[in-house]
Amino acid sequence: MQRKKQNFIQGAFILMAASLIVKVIGAFFQIPLQNLIGGEDSPASGLFSAAYRIYTAMLVISTVGLPAALSKMVAEATACGREHEVHRIVRVAAGIFVPVGAVGTLALLFGADTFAGWIKAPDARLAVMAVAPSVLMVSILAVFRGYYQGRSNMVPTAVSQVIEALGKLVVGLGLAYYAMRQGMSAAAVAALTVLGVTLGEVAAAGYMLLQAAVARRQAEPVHVLNDAMRPVGELAKTLLSLSIPITISSAVMSLTDLIDVALISTRLQSPAVGMDAVEAMATYGIYTNMAINFFNLPQTLITALAVSVLPTIASARAAQNFTKVSHTVATTLRMTLMITLPAGAGFLLLSGPILRMFYSEGTVLGGQLMGLLGLAVPAVALVAVSNAVLQAFGRIDLPLISMFLGALVKIFGDYYLIGDPAVQIAGAPLSTAACYWLIALLNLFHIARLSHALPPIGRTVGRPLAATAGMGAAVYICSFAASHLLDAAPGTIVDKLVTLVTILIAAAVYGGLLLALHAVEREDVLLLPKGEKIADLLHLK
């Protein structure tokens, strides 16, 4: 087949751009939706959220880990010239996971009353039924995405993600508006709104099917270098043995969120701390709705890099191109730190002002917690990419061990730190940072052991860290000057403009220092779209 292929940096940037577009579309969906159907306390909003939570839980069971496992197998078979096996792998994946998705859909359709009863919301039955077909659609999407990612073509994945989000925005909001204008019941409003999610998935799956049909029609014969094909049973066993552990290890952030849910409120109400239930839940809400929401943003970009790097390393190892493996690992780790070190520093230095741009209350405590989470930002990113590297190396067991040890640190950290009257809720971000740094360091140790080397510390860590320090100094100078010259009250328009200008100056200073310190080199920029023109423009040699 004739394929459109990108290098892993180009693929990562395509997925990053799609993720940012999806985030923006998501904001345009969530904010008007809450206003339209009555806010978070309205029955329709609650019923919609209940059905959506069931849907996401079913997706974790049926599809998470499949695209990563499938992309690894496809990349390896492609690198070895086993084109016939590539198509057999995809057929095996579809034969396993599409039926699983179909079972999930049927379970939601015919068990809607049971599911609604479990969450103590009988009126959610219609919404659960409306979201049910999306589980099958996402199973189909997972197979296509895994195939194209294994071929190092990230465009179909990116386009399908945007189509999903647009379907939810246009159809979901449109149906919600129609239902409200018709004066329908809360159950009907929720069902029609969540139908937008389903139709978005249907549109994305339709795009993938159309893309496959067009590609098949335009395909040109490819010389098959190796006719060997593993038996169907062996491929199925390999696919499951990869996808299940990857699913578990990819749930690290969900696991830490669950630990927080279980322990924060309980420990804040312990005799030593002495909060009542209302105060504890209000404190927990500030932590999750403010600090955690912003904490998750940088990880969106890094997830794209992890998705792109896995098939690249897997194919290079299959072709025994170990020079490419070492170069890809080095570039990935350096890019990860170049993106997340300044993000973490921004959390530490500007968390309060950033929150004041969006919220009017709770920004003092929220800013303190978000600042502490800044310590964890680089670690979470390193966990994502190091997990992908280890999975590409075929050591899917090692991230599981690291994750288990990190979870223990998180549990004990939450329990003892949050229960300390001197620490209280600050124990949650501190234990999160300790959890992720332990996992990241263990993973990096394993990568060094398996690859017999890690990239140079100075170039990978030292230069981005020095640029981050310079950026931090610029932020401090700007904040100090603004506070003395303007004396803007917190939360005012002037305060928000100062924060925005400070962020722009910080970004410019950081970019300039990266170039001055030669943290970015010509060979890195050449990997980007139009890389040669960009390198010439920046005078990189």
Residue, then its C-alpha position, 0 to 999 in steps of 0.5 A: m500500500q502507498r502510505k502517508k508517513q511522518n517522522f515521530i516529531q511531525g506525528a506528535f505535532i499533528l496529534m498535539a494540534a488535534s488535542l488542542i483543538v479538541k480541548v478548545i471545542g470541549a470548552f465551547f461545548q461544556i460552558p454553553l451546555q451548563n448554561l443551557i440545561g440549567g447548570e451543574d445542579s439541574p436534573a438534566s445536567g446530572l443525568f447527562s454526567a451520569a450517563y457519560r461516566i458510564y460510557t467512559a468506564m465502558l471505554v476503559i474496559s473495551t478499548v484503552g491500550l488497544p491502539a498502543a498494542l496494535s501500533k507496536m505490532v503493526a510497526e514491527a511487522t512493517a519494519c520486517g516487510r511482513e505486509h501480509e501479517v500486518h493485515r492479519i494483525v488488523r483482522v485479529a484485532a477487529g475480530i476481538f475488540v469490535p465484538v467486545g464493543a458490541v457486547g458493551t453496547l448491548a449491555l448498556l442498551f438492555g441493561a440501562d435500567t440496571f445501570a441507572g439503578w446502580i448510580k441511584a438515578p432511574d431517570a438516566r435510563l434514556a441517556v444510558m441507552a442514547v450513549a450505548p452505540s458509542v462504545l461499539m463505534v470507539s472499538i472500531l475507531a481504536v482498531f483503525r487508530g492503532y493501524y494508522q499509528g503503527r504505519s506512522n500516519m497520525v493524520p487519520t487519528a487526529v482528524s477523527q478526534v476533531i470530528e468526535a469533538l465537533g459532533k459533540l459540539v454541534v449535534g449535542l448542543g443543537l439537540a439540547y437547545y431543541a429539547m429545551r425549546q420543546g419543554m421536554s423532561a429532564a430525562a429527554v433533554a439529557a438523552l438528546t444531549v448525550l446522543g451528540v456524543t454518540l453521533g460524534e463517534v458515529a461520524a468519526a468511525g464513518y470517516m475512518l471507514l471512508q478513509a480506508a476505502v479511499a486508501r484501498r482504491q488508491a493503493e499501489p502494490v508493495h513488494v512483500l519482503n517477507d511472506a511469513m505470517r504468525p498464526v491467528g492464535e499467536l497474534a491474538k495472544t500477543l495482542l491481548s498480552l500487550s493491550i491488557p498491561i498497557t491498559i493498566s499502566s496507562a491508567v496511572m493518572s486515573l489511579t491517583d485520582l481514585i486514591d485522592v477521591a478515597l482519602i482526601s475527604t476522609r483525612l481532612q475530617s480526621p480528628a487531627v485536622g478537624m474539618d467538617a464534611v462541608e468544609a472538606m468537600a469544598t476544599y477537595g472541590i478547589y483542588t480538583n476543579m482548579a488545580i487538577n484541571f490545569f495540571n492535566l493540560p500539559q499532559t495532553l501534549i506529552t500524550a501525543l508525543a508518547v503515542s507517536v514515539l512508540p511505533t517509531i522505536a518498535s519499528a527501529r528495534a524490529a529492523q535492528n536500527f539501534t542508532k535510530v532507537s538511541h536517537t529517538v529516545a534522546t530526542t523524546l526525553r529532551m523534547t519532553l523536558m523542554i515542554t514541561l520544565p517551563a510549564g512546571a515553573g509556570f505553575l510554581l510562579l504564576s498559579g495564583p494569577i493564572l487562576r484569577m484569570f478564570y475564577s473569582e473565589g478560592t484562588v488563594l488555596g487553589g493557587q497554592l495547590m496548583g503551585l505544588l503540582g508544578l513539581a509533578v508536571p515534568a515527572v508525569a510527562l516523563v512517566a508517559v513517554s518512558n512508559a511508551v519507550l519501555q512498551a516499545f522495547g517489549r518490556i510491558d511488565l516494568p511500567l506495571i511494577s513502577m506504577f504499583l510502587g508509585a501507587l503505594v507512595k501515593i496512598f501512604g503520602d495522602y494518608y499521612l500528609i493530609g492527616d497532618p494538621a500542618v500540611q492538610i490538603a497540600g499533602a495531596p499534590l506533594s504525594t502526587a509529585a513523589c508518586y510520579w517522580l518515583i515512577a519516572l526515575l524507575n522507568l528511566f533506570h530501566i531504559a538506561r539498563l535496556s539501551h545501555a545508555l541515556p542521552p547526555i545529562g547536560r544537553t537533555v536536562g541541563r540546558p532546558l533547566a538553565a533556560t527555565a531558570g532564566m525564564g523564572a527570573a524574567v517572571y519574577i522581575c515582571s511580577f515585581a515591576a507590575s506590583h510596584l508600578l501598577d498596584a493592580a487589585p487581584g482579579t481586576i482587568v489590569d491584574k489579568l492583563v499583567t498576567l497575560v503579558t508576563i506569560l508572553i514575555a516568559a515564553a519569549v525569554y525561554g525560547g530565546l534562551l533555548l536558542a542561545l544555550h543551543a538546547v535546540e539544534r538544527e537536527d531537531v528542527l529539521l524533524l518539524p514540518k518545513g523544518e529546513k526553512i525554520a532552521d534557516l530562519l533561526h540561523l541554526k547550523 
